[in-house]
Structures are given as C-alpha cells and as structure tokens.
C-alpha cells in the first residue's frame, strides 16, 4: 500500500532542522558558546546518546506477535553501538580508537585487543547480516519511493555527510594549510554534531513508518 507523500519525506525534517540550528548558532552566538554546546560530553552529544537509548527501548515497546525478533535485536545492537561510539567508550577503555586497523597491528596492550576485537567483530557481523538480508528489498523499495526505504537512504546520506564534515577540518588544515574562520568553524562544527544528533531521530521516523505500514497492511487484510 503506497503511503502519502508527506510521510515519504518525513525523514528530511531532522537533518533540515540540524542545518537550520547550526546556521542560527553559527551566525548569532559567539564561537566559544557554540563550542561549549557541541564539545565532547556537551549538551548536544548527551542528547544524541539519550535519543539512541530511547530508540533502543522503543524498538521493543510495540511487540508484534509472530514476528522474527532477530532483525529487531540486530538493529538494537547497532543502535547501542552508535550510542557507545558517540560516548567514545572505546577510547576511554583503550586510550585509542579500536576502529582503526593500526590499533591491532601496533603496540596496544594485548588485553585491550582481546576485549575490543570480538566486540567489533560482532558489531560488523551484525551489520553485514542486516545488509545481506535487507539491501535488495530496500533498493527495490527506494526505486518505488516507499517511505521506509527513503528514510534509510536519508539516514546513510546524513551519516556520510557528518563524517565528511568531520574529516574536512583535518584535510584542509594538514593537506592545504587552510584554517577556517571562527564563524565558518562554528557553523560546520555545529552541522557535524547537530547532524549526528539528527541520526537517531531519522531512525525514529523509520520506526514510525514501519509501524504505519504494518498497521495499514493489517487493516487492508
């Protein structure tokens, strides 16, 4: 059953608001005030983590009798992994990034490697399992313009863009010797952090779309 156009594009609202908030902050607040809002363990990051935790809980608040719970459990694991990544728990434990191959090839403590590697492999295996199970149906649904598939595309596009913005600071400074003005730095830094905060909201939109599709399918049946 085709869902209305407004629901199809609902996932664009969180990243659009993130851009708007970043522009307002960057152009109206002092640079130091913006950095205070978006720094590590600051209000924006704390809100992002809270939203991920609430999303993980929401995934189990609407039970569907007879459903295969494996996808829901897998998505929950990835959501919790995103929350842990936002908190940099791996860095607090190891003092470095367990997401880099160099961490396992160089002189990190063996205990850290033995703890981090299995956890990372489980997360990667979970993501691979979900991709193999859903990539084709999602691609097919995206071509048809189905809301949930559009939402997932918006999620991954936003995720990639926030990472590109994050890397742009180092690339411009190290490779080109370009240092951004305080105003531009505030806007782009805000877009990165507030954009990351929009990610759990995009997933929440997807959860709502999924429930709407299931309810519509049940009513039609």
SVG drawing of the C-alpha trace seen along z (x, -y; Angstrom):
<svg xmlns="http://www.w3.org/2000/svg" viewBox="-9 -37 63 53">
<polyline fill="none" stroke="black" stroke-width="0.4" points="0.0,0.0 1.5,-3.3 1.8,-5.8 1.2,-9.5 3.9,-11.8 4.3,-13.7 5.3,-10.5 7.7,-9.6 9.8,-12.7 9.4,-12.9 13.0,-11.8 14.3,-15.0 12.9,-17.1 15.6,-16.2 18.6,-16.9 17.0,-20.0 16.4,-21.2 20.0,-20.3 21.3,-22.6 19.0,-25.4 20.0,-25.2 23.7,-25.1 23.3,-28.2 21.5,-30.1 24.1,-29.1 27.0,-29.9 25.7,-33.3 24.2,-34.5 26.3,-33.0 29.9,-33.7 32.3,-31.0 33.1,-29.9 29.4,-29.5 28.9,-27.2 31.9,-25.1 30.6,-24.8 27.3,-23.4 28.9,-20.8 32.1,-19.8 32.7,-16.2 30.3,-15.3 28.5,-18.6 24.7,-19.1 24.3,-18.1 26.3,-14.9 24.5,-14.0 21.2,-14.5 22.3,-12.3 23.2,-9.4 19.9,-9.8 18.0,-9.6 19.8,-6.5 19.0,-4.8 15.3,-5.8 15.2,-4.5 16.7,-1.1 13.9,-1.0 11.2,-2.0 12.2,0.9 10.8,3.3 7.8,1.3 5.5,2.4 5.6,6.2 4.4,7.9 3.2,11.5 4.8,13.9 7.5,11.5 11.1,12.7 12.8,10.8 16.3,11.3 16.2,8.2 15.0,6.1 17.7,7.5 20.3,6.8 19.2,3.2 19.1,2.7 22.7,3.8 23.8,1.4 21.8,-1.5 23.6,-0.8 26.9,-0.6 26.2,-4.0 25.5,-5.4 28.7,-3.8 30.6,-5.3 29.1,-8.8 30.4,-8.4 33.8,-7.3 33.7,-4.4 36.3,-2.5 38.7,-5.4 38.0,-5.6 38.8,-1.9 41.9,-1.7 43.1,-5.3 42.9,-5.0 40.5,-4.1 39.7,-0.4 38.0,-1.3 41.4,-1.6 43.4,1.4 46.6,-0.2 45.3,0.3 45.5,4.1 48.8,4.1 50.8,1.8 51.7,1.9 48.3,1.6 48.0,3.8 47.0,7.4 44.1,7.3 42.6,4.3 42.9,6.1 41.4,9.3 38.4,7.4 37.9,4.9 38.3,7.2 35.5,9.7 33.1,6.8 34.0,5.1 33.6,8.3 30.2,9.0 29.1,5.5 30.5,5.8 28.9,9.3 25.5,7.9 25.7,5.0 26.7,7.4 23.8,9.8 21.3,6.9 22.8,5.7 22.6,9.1 19.1,9.5 17.7,6.1 19.9,4.4 18.0,5.7 14.5,5.1 15.5,1.6 16.9,0.8 13.8,2.1 11.6,0.1 13.7,-3.0 13.2,-2.9 9.4,-2.7 9.7,-5.6 8.5,-3.7 8.8,-5.8 10.9,-3.5 13.5,-3.0 13.7,-6.7 14.3,-7.2 17.1,-4.7 18.7,-6.5 18.4,-9.8 20.0,-8.2 23.1,-6.9 23.5,-10.1 23.4,-12.2 25.8,-9.8 28.3,-10.1 27.9,-13.9 28.7,-14.3 31.8,-12.2 32.9,-14.2 32.5,-17.4 34.4,-16.0 37.3,-15.0 37.3,-18.2 38.8,-20.2 41.9,-18.0 42.2,-17.7 42.0,-21.4 44.5,-22.2 47.0,-19.4 46.9,-19.0 46.2,-22.5 47.2,-24.7 43.7,-26.3 42.4,-27.4 38.7,-28.2 37.4,-31.5 35.8,-31.3 32.3,-31.8 32.7,-29.1 34.2,-26.7 31.3,-27.3 28.7,-26.6 30.4,-23.4 31.2,-22.1 27.6,-22.6 26.4,-20.9 28.5,-17.9 27.4,-17.5 23.8,-18.5 23.7,-16.4 24.8,-13.4 22.1,-14.3 19.5,-14.0 20.5,-10.4 18.5,-8.7 15.6,-11.0 15.7,-9.8 15.7,-6.2 12.7,-7.0 10.9,-8.3 11.7,-5.0 10.3,-3.1 7.1,-5.1 6.9,-4.4 7.4,-0.7 4.6,-0.6 2.3,-2.6 3.0,-0.2 2.2,2.8 -1.0,1.2 -2.1,0.3 -1.3,3.8 -3.3,5.3 -6.3,3.0 -6.2,3.9 -6.0,7.6"/>
</svg>
